[in-house]
Amino acid sequence: MFSRNRSQLRDQMPGEASSSNSAPCRFSYDVFLSFRGEDTRKTFTDHLYTALVNAGIRTFRDDDEIERGRDIKPELKKAIHRSRSSVVVVSKDYASSRWCLDELVVILQRHADDARGHVVLPVFYDIDPSHVRKQTGSFAAAFPRHRKTQSPEKVKEWREALAQVADLAGMVLQQNQADGYESKFIQKIVKVIGGKLSHTPLSVAPNLIGIHSRVKNISLWLQDGSTDVGTLVIYGISGIGKTTIAKFVYNSNFRRFEGSSFLENIKEISEQPNGLVQIQMQLLSNILNGRKVIIHSVSEGITKIADTINSKRVLLVLDDVDHLDQLDAVLTMHGRFYPGSKIIITTRHLRLLKAQQVTKVHNVETLDYKESLELFSWHAFGQDLPNVHQSGGLPLALKVLGSSLFGESLTVWESALQKLEAIPNSEIMNKLKISYESLQDDHDRKLFLHIACFFIGNDRYNVVRLLDECNLYTTIGIQNLVDRALVTIDGYDKVQMHNVIRDMGRGIVRQESEDPEKCSRLWHYKDSIKVLTEKNGTETIEGLVLNRHIHPANTPSVNSNETILETNAFARMCKLRLLHLSNVQVNGCYKELPTKLRWLCWHAFPLDCIPADFPMANLVVLEMHNSSLTQIWEGTKVCCSTFILLDF
């Protein structure tokens, strides 16, 4: 069992758990220098080695000129694995050496296995990379000889390794350029490898629960070899792990590009003085290997970015984008990106990107039950044990809840979980509220709260028809909520919402007042029954749910299945528009019910017909499932704007 402690867990990203074997590797070398000795040992490679050492770059070079054994020496394998990078000098006769080819296979395997990114820089010395990729020219002659002494599997492995190294971003020196240029070329290699070594991977725990299935398609997209400039959007609610996913794929792939930049917390930085200029300067510094660029305005920054991105293939990540101005500051000159460049954007606001050239959208899914259980258990117990609730598979919620209960007694656990059912965790809610607060106007915010309290699981058409009558412009409003990952529309065209997002919305309503009668919406049985039995409702209340089946104990009733109220309990709720009653009997004069009601859902309506004094003038939806109705109206009463959903 892995050993874990609370201090280790506190610093991790949502959706991650650290491992006992996650200690950073102690590198012995900065560079492993791979070359064919007969071609370049005493010329180009010797000069390159000297330049690297003089630049303070710890470099491993195999000085053994004696014919090697059949397999690569163990000390060479060890040196490769203890080097931060490899520089592979590919010369004309490189492929004729089986030891060079074996060495190359080990280097590329190291590159593939190291999630934090082992740098591989190919240097094509007097050889066209296309000859390496296709094994033509001087490389064609080597393989007939290899086939005589090696297995088909080994030959295939070598061919694939050569094709792979030729596809990496490398440097080319042709013989006709060598005179008077080789020394400059070597200095350029030193500068490039120095820049790559100084450009360290981002901090992400090595073992991320559920990460590989979530990044597979993104990594394939980054490695597709396309010359198109691609843009991928990672989209989802706060706390679901968008930034963690972006960091993971960035660490695994940025070495494949000639330049890269990860711009984190763009929303937060852009709100600072000259924030957009800071973002532009950071981007340029990253791509130019640390060189500082002074920018005085956003427009100047746009021009300088355009001049920089058109000369090299870059990987750019824009994290937490929430406004078009932030994209314009970086991507206005989208057409100037060098072919094959890739752009990744993380956001809670999907439609913000519709004006951009989006190639692919990755909608981040919540963790499944097994993954949730594992993540929660590591944070709560320091080991993989059950059980988990209250999170809905949201990594942020699992991390916060698990860590808060670490080491506590069973009594504390029971109390905490009971509290969570009534009062959501404030740390989680504050993070999620960012999306709510970013909504454009009060119409969208009001629509969100109505859905969170009353309409989850309802048919979209009915919700639109109803809330349009409440002047909420529901069609565009629901689309705005979907764009910010606050609601979803399922395959049955029903409005859905993540449980943690629902709790955030209800928490906002609860904060309106400590007194339930002064809150705009009541959905909790305890609050609703208190207001109705005490008859102290106010004009603040816009919606109310009373479902006896949720909390049936200690309520006035004729039998065990029905709650009894009086119509005058609603008399002071003059702004009540949304009312949902279930298994409730209401005695008295029905004209005392609020006249502005738009939605009345009364399950198990106890009467055999709708009374004549029932206020119907403004109703849009009347639902009476499982009612006792034998006829609809007492007398003649029809309202053309009302449609009725009945289930006798």
C-alpha positions as CSV (number, residue, x, y, z in Angstrom):
1,M,0.0,0.0,0.0
2,F,1.3,3.5,-0.9
3,S,2.2,5.7,2.1
4,R,0.5,9.1,1.9
5,N,0.1,12.0,4.3
6,R,-2.1,15.0,4.5
7,S,0.6,17.6,3.8
8,Q,1.4,15.8,0.5
9,L,-2.2,15.8,-0.6
10,R,-2.9,19.4,0.2
11,D,-0.8,20.7,-2.6
12,Q,-2.2,18.5,-5.4
13,M,-4.4,19.4,-8.2
14,P,-8.0,18.2,-8.3
15,G,-8.2,14.7,-9.6
16,E,-4.8,13.6,-8.5
17,A,-3.1,11.4,-5.9
18,S,0.6,11.2,-5.3
19,S,2.7,8.0,-5.3
20,S,5.4,6.8,-3.0
21,N,7.7,6.5,-6.0
22,S,7.0,10.0,-7.2
23,A,10.3,11.5,-5.9
24,P,12.0,13.6,-8.6
25,C,14.7,11.8,-10.5
26,R,18.2,12.9,-9.7
27,F,19.8,13.7,-13.1
28,S,23.5,13.1,-13.6
29,Y,23.7,14.9,-16.9
30,D,21.9,17.6,-18.8
31,V,22.6,16.1,-22.2
32,F,23.3,12.6,-23.5
33,L,25.3,13.0,-26.8
34,S,24.5,10.2,-29.3
35,F,26.6,10.0,-32.5
36,R,28.5,7.7,-34.8
37,G,32.1,7.9,-33.8
38,E,33.7,7.1,-37.2
39,D,31.7,10.0,-38.8
40,T,32.0,12.9,-36.4
41,R,33.8,12.0,-33.2
42,K,37.0,14.1,-33.8
43,T,35.3,16.8,-35.8
44,F,31.8,18.1,-35.4
45,T,30.8,16.1,-32.3
46,D,34.0,17.0,-30.5
47,H,33.4,20.7,-31.2
48,L,29.8,20.4,-30.1
49,Y,30.7,18.6,-26.9
50,T,33.3,21.3,-26.0
51,A,30.7,24.0,-26.6
52,L,28.1,22.4,-24.4
53,V,30.6,21.9,-21.6
54,N,31.8,25.4,-21.9
55,A,28.2,26.6,-21.6
56,G,27.9,24.8,-18.2
57,I,25.8,22.0,-19.7
58,R,26.7,18.7,-18.1
59,T,27.2,16.4,-21.1
60,F,27.7,12.6,-21.4
61,R,29.8,11.4,-24.3
62,D,30.8,7.8,-24.8
63,D,34.6,7.9,-25.4
64,D,34.9,4.2,-25.9
65,E,36.3,3.7,-29.5
66,I,36.7,0.0,-29.1
67,E,34.2,-2.1,-31.0
68,R,31.2,-2.7,-28.8
69,G,29.5,-5.9,-28.0
70,R,26.4,-7.2,-29.6
71,D,24.0,-5.2,-27.3
72,I,24.1,-1.6,-26.0
73,K,26.2,-1.3,-22.9
74,P,24.3,-1.1,-19.5
75,E,26.2,2.0,-18.6
76,L,25.0,3.7,-21.7
77,K,21.4,2.8,-20.9
78,K,21.9,4.2,-17.4
79,A,23.4,7.4,-18.7
80,I,20.4,7.9,-21.1
81,H,18.0,7.4,-18.2
82,R,19.9,9.8,-16.0
83,S,20.1,12.6,-18.6
84,R,17.5,15.4,-18.9
85,S,17.9,15.4,-22.7
86,S,19.5,13.7,-25.7
87,V,21.2,15.3,-28.7
88,V,21.3,12.8,-31.6
89,V,23.8,13.7,-34.3
90,V,22.5,11.9,-37.3
91,S,25.2,11.6,-40.0
92,K,25.3,9.9,-43.3
93,D,26.5,6.5,-42.0
94,Y,24.5,6.6,-38.7
95,A,22.2,3.9,-39.9
96,S,25.0,1.5,-40.7
97,S,25.8,1.2,-36.9
98,R,23.6,-1.2,-35.1
99,W,24.9,0.2,-31.8
100,C,23.7,3.7,-32.8
101,L,20.3,2.4,-33.8
102,D,20.0,0.5,-30.5
103,E,21.0,3.6,-28.7
104,L,18.4,5.6,-30.6
105,V,15.6,3.1,-29.7
106,V,16.5,3.5,-26.0
107,I,16.5,7.3,-26.3
108,L,13.1,7.4,-27.9
109,Q,11.7,5.0,-25.4
110,R,13.0,7.2,-22.6
111,H,11.4,10.2,-24.4
112,A,8.0,8.3,-24.7
113,D,8.0,7.0,-21.1
114,D,8.9,10.2,-19.3
115,A,5.6,12.1,-18.6
116,R,7.7,15.1,-17.5
117,G,9.4,15.2,-21.0
118,H,12.9,14.0,-21.9
119,V,14.1,16.4,-24.5
120,V,15.3,14.9,-27.8
121,L,17.0,17.2,-30.3
122,P,18.0,15.6,-33.6
123,V,20.9,17.3,-35.4
124,F,21.0,16.2,-39.1
125,Y,24.7,16.6,-40.1
126,D,25.1,16.7,-43.8
127,I,21.9,14.6,-44.3
128,D,18.4,15.4,-45.4
129,P,15.8,14.5,-42.7
130,S,13.6,13.1,-45.4
131,H,16.3,10.4,-46.2
132,V,16.2,9.5,-42.5
133,R,12.4,9.4,-42.4
134,K,12.1,7.2,-45.5
135,Q,15.4,5.4,-45.3
136,T,16.5,6.5,-48.7
137,G,19.9,7.8,-50.0
138,S,22.8,6.6,-47.8
139,F,20.3,5.2,-45.3
140,A,18.9,2.8,-47.9
141,A,22.2,0.9,-48.2
142,A,22.4,0.1,-44.5
143,F,19.3,-2.1,-44.2
144,P,20.0,-4.9,-46.7
145,R,23.1,-5.6,-44.6
146,H,21.1,-5.5,-41.3
147,R,18.5,-7.9,-42.7
148,K,21.3,-10.5,-43.1
149,T,22.3,-10.4,-39.4
150,Q,19.2,-9.2,-37.5
151,S,15.7,-10.4,-37.0
152,P,12.8,-8.8,-38.9
153,E,11.4,-7.4,-35.6
154,K,14.7,-5.7,-34.8
155,V,15.0,-4.2,-38.3
156,K,11.4,-2.9,-38.1
157,E,12.1,-1.4,-34.7
158,W,15.2,0.5,-36.1
159,R,13.2,1.7,-39.1
160,E,10.4,3.1,-36.9
161,A,13.0,4.8,-34.6
162,L,14.6,6.6,-37.6
163,A,11.2,7.7,-38.9
164,Q,10.2,9.0,-35.4
165,V,13.4,10.9,-34.8
166,A,13.1,12.5,-38.3
167,D,9.6,13.8,-37.3
168,L,10.9,15.6,-34.2
169,A,11.7,19.3,-34.4
170,G,15.4,19.2,-35.2
171,M,18.3,21.2,-36.7
172,V,19.9,20.7,-40.1
173,L,23.4,21.5,-41.3
174,Q,24.2,20.7,-45.0
175,Q,27.8,20.2,-46.2
176,N,27.6,23.2,-48.5
177,Q,26.8,25.4,-45.4
178,A,29.6,24.1,-43.2
179,D,32.5,26.4,-44.3
180,G,32.5,29.4,-41.9
181,Y,29.1,28.4,-40.6
182,E,29.6,25.3,-38.5
183,S,30.8,27.2,-35.4
184,K,27.7,29.4,-35.6
185,F,25.5,26.3,-36.0
186,I,27.0,24.7,-32.9
187,Q,26.4,27.9,-30.9
188,K,22.8,27.8,-32.1
189,I,22.5,24.1,-30.9
190,V,23.8,25.2,-27.5
191,K,21.3,28.0,-27.3
192,V,18.4,25.8,-28.3
193,I,19.2,23.0,-25.9
194,G,19.9,25.5,-23.2
195,G,16.5,27.1,-23.8
196,K,14.8,23.7,-23.7
197,L,16.5,22.7,-20.5
198,S,15.6,26.0,-18.8
199,H,12.0,25.5,-20.0
200,T,11.0,23.0,-17.3
201,P,7.7,21.1,-17.2
202,L,4.8,22.4,-15.1
203,S,4.1,21.1,-11.6
204,V,1.7,18.2,-11.8
205,A,1.6,15.1,-9.6
206,P,2.9,12.0,-11.5
207,N,-0.2,9.9,-10.8
208,L,-3.5,11.5,-11.7
209,I,-6.6,9.3,-11.2
210,G,-8.5,8.8,-14.5
211,I,-6.1,11.1,-16.4
212,H,-5.0,8.8,-19.2
213,S,-8.5,8.1,-20.6
214,R,-9.2,11.9,-20.5
215,V,-6.0,13.0,-22.3
216,K,-5.6,10.2,-24.9
217,N,-7.5,12.0,-27.7
218,I,-5.9,15.4,-27.0
219,S,-2.4,13.9,-27.2
220,L,-3.3,12.1,-30.5
221,W,-4.5,15.4,-31.8
222,L,-1.3,17.2,-30.8
223,Q,0.8,14.5,-32.5
224,D,-1.3,14.1,-35.7
225,G,1.4,15.6,-37.9
226,S,-1.0,18.0,-39.5
227,T,0.4,21.3,-41.0
228,D,-2.9,23.0,-40.1
229,V,-3.0,25.5,-37.2
230,G,-5.3,23.7,-34.8
231,T,-7.3,25.1,-31.8
232,L,-8.7,22.7,-29.1
233,V,-11.1,23.9,-26.4
234,I,-11.1,22.1,-23.0
235,Y,-14.5,22.9,-21.6
236,G,-16.3,22.1,-18.3
237,I,-17.5,23.4,-14.9
238,S,-15.1,24.8,-12.3
239,G,-13.2,22.2,-10.3
240,I,-13.6,19.4,-12.9
241,G,-9.9,19.4,-13.8
242,K,-9.5,21.4,-17.0
243,T,-6.2,23.0,-16.0
244,T,-4.8,19.7,-14.7
245,I,-5.6,18.0,-18.1
246,A,-4.1,21.0,-20.0
247,K,-0.9,20.8,-17.8
248,F,-0.6,17.1,-18.3
249,V,-0.8,17.2,-22.1
250,Y,1.4,20.2,-22.2
251,N,4.2,18.4,-20.2
252,S,3.9,15.4,-22.4
253,N,4.1,17.3,-25.7
254,F,5.8,20.7,-25.5
255,R,9.1,19.2,-26.4
256,R,7.7,18.2,-29.8
257,F,7.4,21.9,-30.7
258,E,10.0,24.6,-31.5
259,G,8.5,26.9,-29.0
260,S,5.8,26.7,-26.3
261,S,4.0,28.7,-23.7
262,F,1.5,27.9,-20.9
263,L,-0.4,31.0,-19.8
264,E,-2.1,30.1,-16.5
265,N,-4.9,32.0,-14.8
266,I,-5.6,34.4,-17.7
267,K,-8.9,35.6,-16.1
268,E,-7.2,36.6,-12.9
269,I,-4.1,38.2,-14.5
270,S,-6.2,40.1,-17.1
271,E,-8.1,41.9,-14.3
272,Q,-4.8,43.4,-13.0
273,P,-3.5,46.7,-14.2
274,N,-2.0,46.2,-17.7
275,G,-3.0,42.5,-17.3
276,L,-3.3,41.8,-21.0
277,V,0.1,43.3,-21.6
278,Q,1.6,41.1,-18.9
279,I,0.1,38.0,-20.6
280,Q,1.6,39.1,-24.0
281,M,5.0,39.6,-22.5
282,Q,4.9,36.2,-20.8
283,L,4.0,34.5,-24.1
284,L,6.8,36.2,-25.9
285,S,9.4,35.4,-23.2
286,N,8.3,31.7,-23.2
287,I,8.6,31.3,-27.0
288,L,11.9,33.3,-27.1
289,N,13.5,31.0,-24.5
290,G,13.4,33.6,-21.7
291,R,14.4,36.7,-23.6
292,K,12.5,39.7,-22.1
293,V,10.4,41.7,-24.4
294,I,9.1,45.1,-23.4
295,I,5.6,46.0,-24.6
296,H,3.8,49.3,-23.9
297,S,0.3,48.5,-25.3
298,V,-1.9,45.6,-26.3
299,S,-1.8,46.6,-30.0
300,E,2.0,46.7,-29.9
301,G,1.9,43.2,-28.2
302,I,-0.3,41.8,-31.0
303,T,2.2,42.9,-33.6
304,K,5.2,41.5,-31.8
305,I,3.4,38.2,-31.2
306,A,2.6,38.0,-34.9
307,D,6.2,38.5,-35.8
308,T,7.3,35.7,-33.4
309,I,4.8,33.0,-34.1
310,N,5.2,33.0,-37.9
311,S,8.7,31.5,-37.8
312,K,8.4,28.4,-35.6
313,R,5.9,25.7,-34.8
314,V,4.6,26.5,-31.3
315,L,2.3,24.9,-28.7
316,L,0.3,27.6,-26.9
317,V,-2.1,27.0,-23.9
318,L,-4.4,29.7,-22.7
319,D,-5.8,28.7,-19.3
320,D,-9.1,30.0,-17.8
321,V,-10.2,32.3,-20.6
322,D,-13.5,34.0,-19.9
323,H,-13.6,37.1,-22.2
324,L,-13.1,37.7,-25.9
325,D,-10.6,40.5,-25.1
326,Q,-8.2,37.9,-23.7
327,L,-8.3,35.9,-26.9
328,D,-8.0,39.0,-29.1
329,A,-4.8,40.0,-27.2
330,V,-3.1,36.7,-28.2
331,L,-5.0,35.2,-31.2
332,T,-6.0,38.2,-33.3
333,M,-3.3,37.3,-35.7
334,H,-4.4,33.6,-35.8
335,G,-3.5,33.4,-39.5
336,R,0.1,34.2,-38.8
337,F,0.8,31.1,-36.8
338,Y,3.5,28.8,-38.3
339,P,2.0,25.7,-40.0
340,G,1.5,22.8,-37.5
341,S,1.2,25.0,-34.4
342,K,-1.4,24.0,-31.8
343,I,-3.5,26.1,-29.5
344,I,-5.3,24.8,-26.4
345,I,-7.8,26.9,-24.5
346,T,-9.5,26.0,-21.2
347,T,-12.7,27.8,-20.4
348,R,-16.1,27.6,-18.6
349,H,-17.7,29.6,-21.4
350,L,-18.0,27.5,-24.5
351,R,-19.7,30.0,-26.8
352,L,-16.9,32.6,-26.2
353,L,-14.9,30.5,-28.7
354,K,-17.4,30.3,-31.5
355,A,-15.9,33.4,-33.1
356,Q,-12.5,31.6,-33.2
357,Q,-11.3,28.8,-35.5
358,V,-12.0,25.9,-33.2
359,T,-10.8,22.5,-34.5
360,K,-11.9,20.3,-31.6
361,V,-13.9,20.6,-28.3
362,H,-13.0,18.4,-25.4
363,N,-15.9,18.3,-22.8
364,V,-14.4,17.2,-19.5
365,E,-16.5,14.5,-17.9
366,T,-16.8,13.9,-14.1
367,L,-15.0,10.9,-12.5
368,D,-16.9,7.7,-12.5
369,Y,-17.8,6.0,-9.2
370,K,-14.6,3.9,-9.0
371,E,-12.4,6.9,-9.8
372,S,-14.3,9.1,-7.3
373,L,-14.0,6.5,-4.6
374,E,-10.2,6.2,-5.2
375,L,-9.6,9.9,-5.2
376,F,-11.8,10.6,-2.1
377,S,-10.2,7.8,-0.2
378,W,-6.7,8.9,-0.8
379,H,-7.5,12.4,0.5
380,A,-9.7,11.2,3.4
381,F,-7.8,8.1,4.6
382,G,-4.4,8.4,2.9
383,Q,-5.1,5.1,1.2
384,D,-7.5,3.4,-1.2
385,L,-10.6,2.7,0.9
386,P,-14.4,3.3,0.5
387,N,-16.9,5.2,0.7
388,V,-17.8,8.5,-1.1
389,H,-20.9,10.6,-1.5
390,Q,-21.8,14.3,-2.0
391,S,-19.4,15.0,-4.8
392,G,-21.0,13.9,-8.1
393,G,-17.6,12.9,-9.4
394,L,-16.3,16.5,-9.3
395,P,-12.5,16.3,-8.6
396,L,-12.4,19.6,-6.7
397,A,-15.2,18.4,-4.4
398,L,-13.6,15.0,-3.8
399,K,-10.3,16.6,-2.9
400,V,-11.8,19.3,-0.5
401,L,-14.2,16.9,1.2
402,G,-11.7,14.1,1.6
403,S,-9.0,16.3,3.0
404,S,-11.3,18.1,5.4
405,L,-12.3,14.7,7.0
406,F,-8.8,13.3,7.1
407,G,-8.1,11.7,10.5
408,E,-11.4,12.6,12.0
409,S,-13.6,10.3,14.1
410,L,-16.7,8.4,12.8
411,T,-18.9,10.8,14.8
412,V,-17.3,13.8,13.1
413,W,-17.8,12.1,9.7
414,E,-21.5,11.5,10.3
415,S,-22.0,15.1,11.5
416,A,-20.1,16.5,8.6
417,L,-22.1,14.5,6.0
418,Q,-25.4,15.5,7.6
419,K,-24.3,19.2,7.4
420,L,-23.2,18.8,3.8
421,E,-26.8,17.7,2.9
422,A,-28.1,21.0,4.2
423,I,-25.2,23.4,3.8
424,P,-22.7,22.9,0.9
425,N,-19.0,23.3,1.5
426,S,-18.1,27.0,1.1
427,E,-14.7,26.4,-0.5
428,I,-16.3,24.4,-3.3
429,M,-19.2,26.8,-3.7
430,N,-17.0,29.9,-4.0
431,K,-15.0,28.2,-6.8
432,L,-18.2,27.3,-8.6
433,K,-19.8,30.7,-8.2
434,I,-17.3,32.2,-10.7
435,S,-19.4,30.8,-13.6
436,Y,-22.7,32.1,-12.0
437,E,-21.2,35.6,-11.4
438,S,-19.9,35.7,-15.0
439,L,-23.5,35.5,-16.4
440,Q,-24.3,38.6,-18.4
441,D,-27.4,39.9,-16.6
442,D,-30.0,39.3,-13.9
443,H,-32.3,37.5,-16.3
444,D,-29.8,34.6,-16.8
445,R,-29.0,34.5,-13.1
446,K,-32.6,34.4,-12.2
447,L,-33.2,31.6,-14.8
448,F,-30.3,29.6,-13.3
449,L,-31.7,29.9,-9.8
450,H,-35.2,28.8,-10.9
451,I,-33.8,25.7,-12.6
452,A,-31.5,24.9,-9.7
453,C,-34.5,25.0,-7.3
454,F,-37.4,23.8,-9.3
455,F,-36.8,22.5,-12.9
456,I,-34.0,20.0,-13.0
457,G,-35.1,17.0,-15.1
458,N,-38.0,18.9,-16.7
459,D,-38.7,19.0,-20.4
460,R,-36.9,21.9,-22.1
461,Y,-39.9,22.9,-24.1
462,N,-42.1,23.2,-21.0
463,V,-39.5,25.1,-19.1
464,V,-39.1,27.6,-22.0
465,R,-42.9,28.0,-22.5
466,L,-43.3,28.6,-18.7
467,L,-40.4,30.9,-17.9
468,D,-40.9,33.0,-21.1
469,E,-44.1,34.0,-19.5
470,C,-42.0,35.2,-16.5
471,N,-40.1,37.5,-18.9
472,L,-36.8,35.5,-18.7
473,Y,-36.0,35.1,-22.5
474,T,-35.5,31.4,-21.7
475,T,-34.2,30.0,-25.0
476,I,-31.2,32.2,-25.2
477,G,-30.9,32.1,-21.4
478,I,-30.6,28.3,-21.3
479,Q,-28.0,28.4,-24.1
480,N,-26.0,30.9,-22.0
481,L,-26.1,28.5,-19.1
482,V,-25.1,25.6,-21.3
483,D,-22.2,27.6,-22.7
484,R,-20.9,28.1,-19.1
485,A,-21.4,24.4,-18.2
486,L,-24.1,25.4,-15.6
487,V,-26.7,23.2,-17.2
488,T,-26.9,20.5,-19.8
489,I,-29.6,19.2,-22.1
490,D,-29.7,15.4,-22.2
491,G,-30.7,13.1,-25.0
492,Y,-34.3,13.3,-24.1
493,D,-34.3,17.2,-24.3
494,K,-34.6,17.5,-20.5
495,V,-32.8,20.2,-18.5
496,Q,-30.1,18.7,-16.3
497,M,-27.7,20.1,-13.7
498,H,-24.7,18.6,-11.8
499,N,-25.6,18.0,-8.1
500,V,-22.8,20.3,-6.9
501,I,-23.8,23.1,-9.3
502,R,-27.4,22.7,-8.0
503,D,-26.2,23.0,-4.4
504,M,-24.2,26.1,-5.3
505,G,-27.4,27.7,-6.8
506,R,-29.5,26.8,-3.8
507,G,-26.7,28.1,-1.5
508,I,-27.0,31.5,-3.2
509,V,-30.7,31.6,-2.5
510,R,-30.1,30.5,1.1
511,Q,-27.7,33.4,1.6
512,E,-30.5,35.9,0.9
513,S,-31.7,35.7,4.5
514,E,-31.5,33.5,7.6
515,D,-35.3,33.6,7.7
516,P,-36.8,31.3,5.0
517,E,-39.8,33.6,4.5
518,K,-37.5,36.3,3.3
519,C,-35.8,34.1,0.7
520,S,-36.9,34.2,-3.0
521,R,-37.3,30.5,-3.4
522,L,-38.2,27.7,-1.0
523,W,-37.5,24.0,-1.9
524,H,-36.5,22.4,1.4
525,Y,-39.5,20.8,3.1
526,K,-38.5,22.0,6.5
527,D,-38.5,25.7,5.3
528,S,-41.6,25.4,3.2
529,I,-43.8,23.8,5.9
530,K,-42.6,26.3,8.5
531,V,-43.6,29.3,6.4
532,L,-46.9,27.7,5.4
533,T,-48.0,26.5,8.8
534,E,-46.9,29.8,10.5
535,K,-48.6,31.7,7.6
536,N,-45.8,34.3,7.6
537,G,-45.0,34.2,3.8
538,T,-43.9,37.4,2.2
539,E,-43.9,39.1,-1.2
540,T,-40.2,38.1,-1.6
541,I,-41.1,34.5,-2.3
542,E,-41.3,33.7,-6.0
543,G,-41.3,29.9,-5.9
544,L,-42.1,27.2,-3.4
545,V,-42.0,23.4,-3.3
546,L,-43.7,21.3,-0.7
547,N,-43.3,17.6,-1.1
548,R,-44.4,15.6,1.9
549,H,-42.8,12.4,0.7
550,I,-39.3,13.9,1.2
551,H,-39.8,14.7,4.9
552,P,-43.1,13.1,6.1
553,A,-42.5,13.1,9.8
554,N,-44.1,15.5,12.3
555,T,-46.5,17.2,10.0
556,P,-50.3,17.8,10.5
557,S,-52.2,15.3,8.4
558,V,-55.4,13.3,8.2
559,N,-53.5,10.1,7.4
560,S,-49.9,9.1,6.8
561,N,-49.9,10.2,3.2
562,E,-51.2,13.7,3.2
563,T,-50.3,17.2,4.6
564,I,-53.2,19.6,5.4
565,L,-52.8,23.4,5.0
566,E,-55.1,26.4,4.6
567,T,-55.4,28.6,1.5
568,N,-54.8,31.8,3.5
569,A,-51.2,30.5,4.1
570,F,-50.5,31.8,0.6
571,A,-52.3,35.1,1.0
572,R,-49.2,37.3,1.6
573,M,-47.2,35.7,-1.2
574,C,-48.3,38.2,-3.9
575,K,-45.3,37.6,-6.1
576,L,-45.5,33.8,-6.0
577,R,-45.3,32.5,-9.6
578,L,-44.0,28.9,-9.2
579,L,-45.8,26.5,-6.8
580,H,-45.2,22.7,-6.5
581,L,-47.3,20.8,-4.0
582,S,-47.3,17.0,-3.6
583,N,-49.6,15.0,-1.4
584,V,-51.0,18.2,0.1
585,Q,-54.6,19.0,1.0
586,V,-55.4,22.8,1.1
587,N,-58.6,23.8,2.8
588,G,-60.3,27.1,2.4
589,C,-61.2,29.6,-0.3
590,Y,-59.1,29.0,-3.4
591,K,-59.3,32.6,-4.5
592,E,-56.8,33.3,-1.8
593,L,-54.1,31.5,-3.8
594,P,-51.8,34.0,-5.5
595,T,-53.3,35.3,-8.8
596,K,-49.9,35.7,-10.5
597,L,-49.2,31.9,-10.5
598,R,-47.6,30.8,-13.8
599,W,-46.8,27.2,-12.8
600,L,-48.9,25.0,-10.5
601,C,-47.7,21.5,-10.1
602,W,-50.0,19.7,-7.6
603,H,-49.4,15.9,-7.5
604,A,-52.1,13.9,-5.9
605,F,-54.6,16.8,-6.1
606,P,-57.3,15.6,-3.6
607,L,-60.5,17.0,-5.1
608,D,-62.6,15.4,-7.9
609,C,-62.7,18.7,-9.9
610,I,-61.0,22.0,-10.1
611,P,-63.0,24.6,-8.0
612,A,-64.6,27.5,-9.8
613,D,-62.7,30.1,-7.7
614,F,-59.4,28.5,-8.6
615,P,-57.1,31.4,-9.9
616,M,-56.3,30.4,-13.5
617,A,-56.0,33.7,-15.4
618,N,-52.1,33.7,-15.5
619,L,-51.4,30.0,-15.4
620,V,-49.2,28.7,-18.2
621,V,-48.6,25.1,-16.9
622,L,-51.0,23.1,-14.7
623,E,-49.7,19.7,-13.7
624,M,-51.9,17.3,-11.7
625,H,-50.4,13.9,-11.9
626,N,-52.0,11.1,-9.9
627,S,-54.9,13.3,-9.0
628,S,-58.4,12.4,-7.8
629,L,-60.0,14.4,-10.6
630,T,-63.1,12.9,-12.2
631,Q,-63.9,16.0,-14.2
632,I,-61.6,19.0,-15.0
633,W,-63.8,22.0,-14.3
634,E,-66.6,22.8,-12.0
635,G,-68.6,24.8,-14.5
636,T,-67.0,26.3,-17.6
637,K,-63.5,27.7,-17.3
638,V,-60.9,27.7,-20.0
639,C,-57.8,29.9,-20.4
640,C,-56.3,29.8,-23.8
641,S,-52.8,30.4,-22.7
642,T,-52.8,27.5,-20.3
643,F,-51.8,23.9,-21.3
644,I,-52.6,21.1,-18.9
645,L,-50.6,18.0,-18.1
646,L,-52.9,15.4,-16.5
647,D,-52.3,11.9,-15.2
648,F,-55.5,10.4,-13.7
